[in-house]
Amino acid sequence: ALDSSWYLLDYQRRADVPSALVKHIEEGVRITARDPKAVLVFSGGQTRRDAGPRSEGQSYWHVAEHFDWWGTGAGARATTEEYARDSL
């Protein structure tokens, strides 16, 4: 994942946070796909004013959608929670 595609703080740029987030999102999608009773909830509110009016939960949803839910169909059992003040 390119750092320029994300709103990141300086320390996050140096730590390759985008790759870690994509891997984390993918793992959640795959776990959900394996369990037919599971629901995936991407959690995180609008925590950074400079990032605009989008929540972290929405951002994670869009990443999974961009990757077509890694071919799993898990998007049908996913939602967002957009009021948490931290995420992951």
C-alpha atoms as a printed R data frame, in Angstrom:
   type eleno elety resid chain resno       x       y      z
1  ATOM     1    CA   ALA     A     1   0.000   0.000  0.000
2  ATOM     2    CA   LEU     A     2   1.323   3.396 -0.903
3  ATOM     3    CA   ASP     A     3   1.693   5.866  1.943
4  ATOM     4    CA   SER     A     4   0.350   8.616 -0.342
5  ATOM     5    CA   SER     A     5  -3.018   6.830 -0.471
6  ATOM     6    CA   TRP     A     6  -3.468   7.204  3.299
7  ATOM     7    CA   TYR     A     7  -3.726  10.057  5.774
8  ATOM     8    CA   LEU     A     8  -0.798   9.242  8.039
9  ATOM     9    CA   LEU     A     9   1.118  10.866 10.857
10 ATOM    10    CA   ASP     A    10   4.895  11.045 10.458
11 ATOM    11    CA   TYR     A    11   5.621   8.108 12.768
12 ATOM    12    CA   GLN     A    12   3.130   5.957 10.829
13 ATOM    13    CA   ARG     A    13   4.894   6.650  7.538
14 ATOM    14    CA   ARG     A    14   8.152   5.290  8.931
15 ATOM    15    CA   ALA     A    15   6.494   2.148 10.320
16 ATOM    16    CA   ASP     A    16   4.788   0.937  7.085
17 ATOM    17    CA   VAL     A    17   1.394   1.201  8.742
18 ATOM    18    CA   PRO     A    18  -0.582   0.874  5.477
19 ATOM    19    CA   SER     A    19   0.723  -2.650  4.824
20 ATOM    20    CA   ALA     A    20  -0.054  -3.694  8.385
21 ATOM    21    CA   LEU     A    21  -3.591  -2.310  8.138
22 ATOM    22    CA   VAL     A    22  -4.291  -4.049  4.837
23 ATOM    23    CA   LYS     A    23  -3.060  -7.353  6.268
24 ATOM    24    CA   HIS     A    24  -5.216  -6.864  9.371
25 ATOM    25    CA   ILE     A    25  -8.291  -6.050  7.263
26 ATOM    26    CA   GLU     A    26  -7.674  -9.047  5.006
27 ATOM    27    CA   GLU     A    27  -7.343 -11.386  7.993
28 ATOM    28    CA   GLY     A    28 -10.651 -10.149  9.431
29 ATOM    29    CA   VAL     A    29 -12.322 -10.707  6.067
30 ATOM    30    CA   ARG     A    30 -10.919 -14.228  5.787
31 ATOM    31    CA   ILE     A    31 -11.918 -15.159  9.347
32 ATOM    32    CA   THR     A    32 -15.434 -13.905  8.646
33 ATOM    33    CA   ALA     A    33 -15.599 -15.877  5.404
34 ATOM    34    CA   ARG     A    34 -14.682 -19.117  7.215
35 ATOM    35    CA   ASP     A    35 -17.425 -18.787  9.844
36 ATOM    36    CA   PRO     A    36 -20.945 -18.559  8.389
37 ATOM    37    CA   LYS     A    37 -22.262 -17.107 11.672
38 ATOM    38    CA   ALA     A    38 -19.635 -14.345 11.865
39 ATOM    39    CA   VAL     A    39 -20.230 -10.662 11.270
40 ATOM    40    CA   LEU     A    40 -17.271  -8.382 10.607
41 ATOM    41    CA   VAL     A    41 -17.448  -4.932 12.206
42 ATOM    42    CA   PHE     A    42 -14.943  -2.308 11.112
43 ATOM    43    CA   SER     A    43 -14.759   0.060 14.046
44 ATOM    44    CA   GLY     A    44 -13.423   3.577 14.279
45 ATOM    45    CA   GLY     A    45 -14.781   7.086 14.236
46 ATOM    46    CA   GLN     A    46 -13.675  10.326 12.637
47 ATOM    47    CA   THR     A    47 -10.488  10.700 14.641
48 ATOM    48    CA   ARG     A    48  -8.521  13.178 12.530
49 ATOM    49    CA   ARG     A    49 -10.012  16.443 11.379
50 ATOM    50    CA   ASP     A    50  -7.414  16.800  8.614
51 ATOM    51    CA   ALA     A    51  -8.516  13.478  7.111
52 ATOM    52    CA   GLY     A    52 -11.923  14.917  6.315
53 ATOM    53    CA   PRO     A    53 -15.388  13.598  7.113
54 ATOM    54    CA   ARG     A    54 -14.621   9.916  6.934
55 ATOM    55    CA   SER     A    55 -14.380   7.447  9.739
56 ATOM    56    CA   GLU     A    56 -11.636   4.923 10.244
57 ATOM    57    CA   GLY     A    57 -14.284   2.194 10.061
58 ATOM    58    CA   GLN     A    58 -15.403   3.468  6.651
59 ATOM    59    CA   SER     A    59 -11.794   3.600  5.492
60 ATOM    60    CA   TYR     A    60 -11.261  -0.046  6.397
61 ATOM    61    CA   TRP     A    61 -14.505  -0.987  4.623
62 ATOM    62    CA   HIS     A    62 -13.291   0.803  1.479
63 ATOM    63    CA   VAL     A    63  -9.979  -1.059  1.590
64 ATOM    64    CA   ALA     A    64 -11.799  -4.406  1.717
65 ATOM    65    CA   GLU     A    65 -14.109  -3.265 -1.063
66 ATOM    66    CA   HIS     A    66 -11.107  -2.155 -3.155
67 ATOM    67    CA   PHE     A    67  -9.681  -5.657 -2.886
68 ATOM    68    CA   ASP     A    68 -13.129  -7.121 -3.708
69 ATOM    69    CA   TRP     A    69 -13.200  -8.687 -0.245
70 ATOM    70    CA   TRP     A    70 -10.357 -10.937 -1.425
71 ATOM    71    CA   GLY     A    71 -12.899 -12.977 -3.373
72 ATOM    72    CA   THR     A    72 -14.613 -14.238 -0.218
73 ATOM    73    CA   GLY     A    73 -18.061 -12.645 -0.373
74 ATOM    74    CA   ALA     A    74 -17.637 -11.608  3.286
75 ATOM    75    CA   GLY     A    75 -18.792  -8.090  2.480
76 ATOM    76    CA   ALA     A    76 -22.378  -9.312  2.724
77 ATOM    77    CA   ARG     A    77 -21.758  -9.867  6.459
78 ATOM    78    CA   ALA     A    78 -19.754  -6.736  7.219
79 ATOM    79    CA   THR     A    79 -20.689  -3.379  8.669
80 ATOM    80    CA   THR     A    80 -19.090  -0.339 10.254
81 ATOM    81    CA   GLU     A    81 -19.239   1.184 13.719
82 ATOM    82    CA   GLU     A    82 -18.375   4.863 13.404
83 ATOM    83    CA   TYR     A    83 -18.338   6.338 16.897
84 ATOM    84    CA   ALA     A    84 -15.337   4.674 18.533
85 ATOM    85    CA   ARG     A    85 -12.479   7.062 19.234
86 ATOM    86    CA   ASP     A    86  -9.830   4.450 18.486
87 ATOM    87    CA   SER     A    87  -9.759   1.550 16.104
88 ATOM    88    CA   LEU     A    88  -8.196  -1.759 15.105
